[in-house]
Amino acid sequence: MNNWLIVKNAFSLHAGYSLRALKNKFKLMMLMSQNRAELQSFLGRMSKALGDGGVEKLGVDCVGVVQWPYISKNWGAHDRLEVLASHYEVVTKNCPQLLLFGRNERLVLADLSEFAADCSLVLDRPIWFMREGEVVLNLFQDDLRIASLAFTLASQQGEIRMFIGAVQGIHKGIESERSLNIYRDLTKTFEGLRPRSFLIEAIKHIAIKLGVARIYAVGDEYRHHRHPYFGAHKAQELASNYDVIWQEHGATPSDRADFFEIPMAPSNKPLETIAAKKRAMYRRRYELLSETFQKIDRVLQGSHAAPAAVRVEAPDNRTALEIPAVINHNEI
């Protein structure tokens, strides 16, 4: 895509001509000028990785990282552009199955209906996660997101790293009592493993499959919503504490002040160390996870070891990617 066309289209990131929109357009223009060299390098790397057509399909919102925060509030424009370009370089080289262009595209990793009715693991990149990661791993029940993890991959210091920028549960539009019932039922279905924990085990397996060396999860104090870009009021609206969530799953402070490191190893206890009355439940849990991981592997292996994913049109002009059966989620 022509650089001037990207710059021109980038102004659509701040829609309208209100005073606030005009101020943001001006700020964006100034930041593009200040980071001209980095931006040109970024666009060159993106075009090389995706081709001009791929960059155009991806959309111009990726240029917005020059102005707005991305994953960590500590990252400057250079860091954001570097990580974003690296993600697409890593994906196109190592796992093109994860290359989702449109905001409505999705890749079904595992149909879980044999374990949990109407449930599936799905990768997508909805626009409301655009500052928290390039890909989102979701546990869906029908069209409802039960749990989500947004992440970005990057090659740094000779190794592939995964940066998790968000963990979310069921959205606030669902009554709390219904949400609790869903969590409770699925925890029972997953043999005592909470939906969020199930998702973290899945993303660790995906990371290993992709050759990731480290999984970094953003610390609560450094969430992108705490960046001055959003103002103080946004930070006060954040309910869940990411630090607590990560530490519940074995994470420890990392060599980066703004990130925890989640251990790569699966959270499997040796059966002989588990109380006899719970041993059968843990055995069933491990079998469930193993079968889920096998489903994921068949998708990530692509055409070399499994049938290629088939792209189909889902309702409302949304795109679904699926192996092997068609499962449509009418996302809200």
C-alpha positions in Angstrom: 0.0 0.0 0.0 1.2 3.5 -0.8 2.6 5.2 2.3 0.7 8.4 1.5 -2.5 6.5 1.2 -1.9 4.9 4.7 -1.2 8.3 6.2 -4.3 9.7 4.6 -6.5 6.8 5.7 -5.1 6.9 9.2 -6.9 10.1 9.9 -10.1 8.1 9.7 -9.0 6.6 13.0 -10.4 9.8 14.7 -13.8 10.1 13.1 -15.6 13.4 12.7 -14.6 17.0 13.1 -15.4 17.7 16.7 -12.8 19.7 18.6 -11.6 16.5 20.3 -11.4 14.7 16.9 -9.5 17.5 15.3 -7.0 17.7 18.2 -6.4 13.9 17.9 -5.9 14.2 14.2 -3.3 16.9 14.8 -1.6 14.9 17.5 -1.5 11.9 15.2 0.0 14.0 12.4 2.7 15.3 14.7 3.5 11.9 16.0 3.8 10.5 12.5 6.2 13.2 11.6 8.3 12.7 14.8 8.4 8.9 14.2 8.8 9.1 10.4 11.8 6.8 10.2 10.3 4.2 12.5 7.0 4.4 10.6 8.6 3.9 7.3 10.6 1.0 8.6 7.4 -0.5 10.1 5.5 -0.1 6.8 8.3 -1.7 4.8 8.5 -4.7 7.1 4.7 -5.1 7.0 4.6 -5.0 3.2 7.5 -7.5 3.0 5.7 -9.9 5.4 2.2 -9.5 4.1 2.5 -8.0 0.7 0.8 -4.7 -0.2 -2.5 -6.4 -0.5 -2.2 -8.0 2.9 -1.4 -4.7 4.6 -4.5 -3.2 2.9 -6.7 -6.1 4.1 -5.3 -5.8 7.6 -6.5 -2.2 7.7 -5.0 1.2 8.7 -5.8 0.9 12.4 -2.4 -0.7 12.9 -0.8 2.7 12.2 -2.6 4.0 15.3 0.0 2.5 17.6 2.1 5.6 16.8 -0.3 7.5 19.0 -2.2 5.2 21.3 -0.9 2.6 23.9 -0.5 -1.0 23.0 -0.4 -3.9 25.5 1.8 -2.1 28.0 1.5 1.6 29.0 5.3 1.7 29.2 5.9 1.0 25.5 6.7 4.0 23.4 5.9 4.3 19.7 9.2 2.6 18.7 8.4 -0.4 20.9 4.8 -0.7 19.7 5.8 -0.5 16.0 8.6 -3.0 16.5 6.4 -5.6 18.3 3.6 -5.2 15.8 5.8 -5.7 12.8 7.5 -8.6 14.4 4.2 -10.4 15.1 3.3 -10.5 11.4 6.8 -11.6 10.5 6.7 -14.4 13.0 3.2 -15.5 12.0 3.8 -15.5 8.2 7.0 -17.5 8.7 6.1 -19.9 11.5 2.3 -20.4 11.5 0.4 -18.7 8.6 -2.8 -20.3 9.9 -2.9 -17.6 12.6 -2.8 -14.9 10.0 -6.2 -13.2 10.4 -6.7 -10.0 8.4 -10.3 -8.8 8.8 -11.7 -7.9 12.2 -14.5 -10.4 11.6 -12.3 -13.3 10.6 -11.9 -16.3 12.9 -10.2 -19.6 13.1 -11.9 -22.5 15.0 -9.2 -24.4 16.9 -11.3 -27.0 18.6 -14.9 -28.0 18.7 -15.5 -28.8 22.3 -19.2 -29.9 22.0 -18.3 -33.5 22.9 -17.2 -32.2 26.3 -19.3 -29.0 26.7 -22.4 -28.4 24.7 -22.1 -25.7 22.0 -18.5 -24.7 23.2 -15.5 -24.1 21.0 -12.0 -22.6 21.1 -11.8 -19.8 18.5 -9.1 -17.3 17.4 -10.2 -13.9 16.1 -9.2 -10.3 16.3 -12.2 -8.1 17.2 -11.7 -4.4 17.1 -12.3 -3.9 20.9 -9.1 -5.8 21.6 -7.0 -3.9 19.0 -4.8 -2.3 21.7 -4.3 -5.5 23.7 -3.1 -8.0 21.1 -3.2 -9.0 17.5 -4.9 -12.3 18.1 -7.5 -13.3 20.7 -8.0 -16.8 22.0 -11.6 -17.3 23.1 -13.8 -19.9 24.7 -17.2 -19.6 23.1 -20.5 -21.0 24.2 -22.7 -20.6 21.1 -22.2 -16.9 20.3 -21.1 -15.9 23.8 -17.5 -15.2 24.8 -17.0 -17.0 28.0 -13.3 -16.1 28.4 -10.7 -14.4 26.2 -6.9 -13.9 26.1 -5.4 -11.3 23.7 -1.8 -11.8 22.7 0.9 -10.8 20.2 4.0 -12.7 19.2 7.4 -11.2 18.7 10.9 -12.3 17.9 13.3 -10.8 20.4 16.9 -11.7 21.3 16.9 -14.7 19.1 13.7 -16.3 20.5 9.9 -16.0 20.0 8.0 -14.4 22.8 4.3 -14.2 23.5 2.9 -11.0 25.1 -0.6 -11.3 26.7 -2.3 -7.9 26.9 -5.8 -8.8 28.1 -7.8 -11.4 29.9 -11.5 -11.0 29.9 -14.6 -13.0 31.0 -18.3 -12.7 30.0 -19.2 -9.1 29.1 -21.2 -6.9 31.5 -24.3 -7.1 29.4 -25.0 -10.5 30.7 -26.7 -10.7 34.1 -24.2 -11.6 36.9 -26.3 -14.5 38.1 -26.4 -16.0 34.6 -22.6 -15.5 34.2 -21.9 -17.2 37.5 -24.1 -20.1 36.5 -22.3 -20.5 33.2 -18.9 -20.4 35.0 -20.1 -22.9 37.6 -21.4 -25.3 35.0 -18.4 -25.1 32.8 -16.0 -25.6 35.7 -17.9 -28.8 36.5 -17.8 -29.8 32.8 -14.0 -29.2 32.7 -13.5 -31.4 35.7 -12.8 -28.6 38.2 -10.9 -26.4 35.8 -12.3 -22.9 35.6 -12.9 -21.6 32.0 -10.2 -19.0 32.4 -7.7 -21.6 33.6 -8.8 -23.9 30.8 -8.0 -21.1 28.3 -4.6 -20.4 29.9 -3.7 -24.1 29.6 -4.7 -23.9 25.9 -2.6 -20.9 25.2 0.4 -22.5 26.9 0.0 -25.4 24.6 -0.3 -23.1 21.6 2.8 -21.3 22.7 4.8 -24.5 22.9 3.5 -25.6 19.5 4.6 -22.3 17.9 8.1 -22.5 19.5 7.5 -19.7 22.0 10.3 -19.5 24.6 8.6 -17.1 27.1 5.1 -16.0 27.9 4.8 -12.5 29.2 1.5 -11.2 30.7 1.1 -7.5 31.3 1.0 -6.4 35.0 -2.0 -4.7 36.3 -0.3 -1.4 36.9 0.9 -1.4 33.3 -2.3 -2.2 31.4 -2.8 -0.1 28.3 -5.9 1.5 29.8 -3.8 3.1 32.5 -2.0 5.1 29.8 -2.6 8.9 29.9 -4.2 8.6 26.4 -7.4 7.4 28.1 -7.4 9.8 31.1 -7.5 8.9 34.8 -11.2 7.9 34.8 -10.6 4.8 32.6 -8.1 3.4 35.0 -10.6 3.7 37.8 -13.1 1.6 35.9 -10.9 -1.5 35.8 -12.3 -4.1 38.1 -10.2 -7.3 37.8 -6.6 -7.3 39.0 -4.3 -8.9 36.4 -1.5 -9.5 38.9 -3.8 -11.8 41.0 -5.0 -13.7 37.9 -1.5 -14.3 36.6 -0.1 -15.3 40.0 -3.0 -17.8 40.5 -1.6 -19.5 37.4 2.0 -19.7 38.6 3.3 -16.5 37.1 6.2 -14.7 38.7 7.7 -11.2 38.2 9.8 -11.2 35.1 13.0 -9.4 33.8 10.6 -6.8 32.5 9.1 -4.4 35.1 5.7 -4.3 33.3 5.2 -8.0 32.8 4.8 -11.2 34.7 6.2 -14.5 33.2 3.8 -17.4 33.0 5.5 -20.8 33.2 5.4 -22.8 29.9 4.9 -26.1 31.6 1.4 -27.6 31.8 -0.2 -27.3 35.2 -0.4 -31.1 35.7 0.1 -32.7 39.1 1.3 -36.3 39.2 -1.7 -38.4 39.9 0.1 -40.1 42.8 0.3 -36.8 44.6 -3.4 -36.2 44.4 -5.9 -37.3 47.1 -7.4 -40.6 46.1 -11.0 -39.2 46.1 -10.0 -36.6 43.5 -7.7 -38.7 41.4 -10.4 -39.8 39.0 -11.5 -36.2 38.4 -7.9 -35.1 37.6 -7.5 -38.1 35.3 -10.6 -37.1 33.3 -9.4 -33.4 33.3 -6.0 -34.4 31.8 -7.7 -36.6 29.2 -10.0 -33.7 28.3 -7.0 -31.3 27.9 -5.1 -33.9 25.9 -8.0 -34.4 23.5 -8.4 -30.6 23.2 -4.7 -30.2 22.4 -4.9 -32.8 19.7 -7.7 -30.9 18.0 -5.6 -27.7 18.2 -2.6 -29.5 16.8 -4.5 -30.7 13.8 -5.4 -27.1 12.9 -2.0 -25.7 13.5 -0.3 -28.4 11.5 -2.0 -27.0 8.4 -1.8 -28.7 5.1 1.4 -30.6 6.0 -0.4 -32.9 8.4 -4.1 -32.2 8.2 -6.7 -31.0 5.7 -6.4 -27.3 4.9 -8.8 -24.9 6.7 -11.9 -24.0 4.7 -12.9 -20.4 4.6 -16.7 -20.0 4.7 -19.0 -17.0 5.0 -20.7 -16.8 8.3 -23.9 -14.8 9.1 -23.9 -11.0 8.7 -21.0 -11.2 6.2 -18.6 -12.5 8.9 -15.9 -15.0 8.0 -15.3 -18.3 9.7 -12.3 -20.6 9.4 -12.9 -24.1 10.4 -11.6 -27.6 10.5 -13.3 -29.9 9.8 -17.0 -29.0 10.4 -18.8 -25.7 10.0 -19.5 -23.9 13.2 -20.9 -20.4 12.9 -20.9 -18.0 15.8 -23.0 -14.9 15.4 -20.8 -12.6 17.4 -22.5 -9.7 19.1 
